[in-house]
Amino acid sequence: MIDHIVYLDNNATTQVDGRVLAEMIPFFTQYYGNPSSRYYPQAEIAKKAIEKSRFQCAKLIGAKPHEIIFTSGATESNNLDV
């Protein structure tokens, strides 16, 4: 019986940090609006959360908020023309 496994395939998927999950739960359950829309409250809340995240990420690495670009994954990132 295996009682301990060391997971080494983080290229495939990575466990979400509990602090990140706690912050994201409201956006999985209540505020799942399209942040690009401006026609309903959930969208506005989601947009404000993204901007807050952009600011926090920029501060963490010493960048400017406009330099932080969120993408849906590697393919989109690889094809981004900035």
C-alpha positions in Angstrom: 0.0 0.0 0.0 1.3 3.4 -1.0 1.0 6.0 1.8 2.9 8.9 0.2 3.2 10.1 -3.4 5.5 12.8 -4.6 3.8 14.5 -7.6 6.3 15.7 -10.2 4.1 16.5 -13.2 3.5 20.2 -12.5 3.7 20.9 -16.3 0.3 19.1 -16.6 -1.4 20.7 -13.6 -0.5 22.2 -10.3 -2.3 22.2 -7.0 -3.9 25.5 -6.2 -2.6 27.2 -3.1 -5.4 27.2 -0.4 -5.1 31.0 -0.1 -5.7 31.4 -3.8 -8.7 29.0 -3.7 -10.2 30.9 -0.8 -10.0 34.2 -2.7 -11.4 32.6 -5.9 -14.4 30.7 -4.4 -16.8 33.8 -4.6 -16.0 34.1 -8.3 -16.7 30.4 -8.9 -20.0 30.6 -7.0 -21.4 34.1 -7.0 -19.6 36.6 -9.1 -18.9 34.6 -12.3 -19.9 37.3 -14.7 -18.0 38.2 -17.8 -15.6 41.0 -16.7 -15.6 42.4 -20.2 -19.3 43.1 -20.0 -20.7 46.2 -18.3 -24.3 45.4 -18.2 -24.8 43.6 -14.9 -23.4 43.7 -11.4 -21.5 40.3 -11.4 -19.5 41.5 -14.4 -18.5 44.7 -12.7 -17.5 42.9 -9.5 -15.4 40.4 -11.6 -13.7 43.3 -13.5 -12.8 45.1 -10.3 -11.3 41.8 -8.9 -9.2 41.4 -12.0 -7.9 44.9 -11.7 -7.1 44.3 -8.1 -5.2 41.2 -9.0 -3.3 43.0 -11.8 -2.2 45.6 -9.2 -1.2 43.0 -6.7 0.8 41.0 -9.3 2.6 44.1 -10.5 3.5 45.2 -7.0 4.8 41.7 -6.2 7.3 41.8 -9.1 8.0 45.5 -9.3 6.1 46.0 -12.6 3.4 48.5 -13.6 -0.2 47.3 -13.6 -0.5 47.9 -17.4 2.4 45.5 -17.9 0.5 42.6 -16.4 -1.5 40.6 -19.0 -3.7 37.7 -18.0 -4.3 35.0 -20.7 -6.3 31.8 -20.8 -3.2 29.6 -21.2 0.1 28.9 -22.9 -1.1 29.0 -26.5 -2.7 32.4 -26.1 0.4 33.6 -24.3 2.7 32.3 -26.9 0.7 34.0 -29.7 0.3 37.3 -27.9 1.8 40.2 -29.9 2.7 42.9 -27.5 
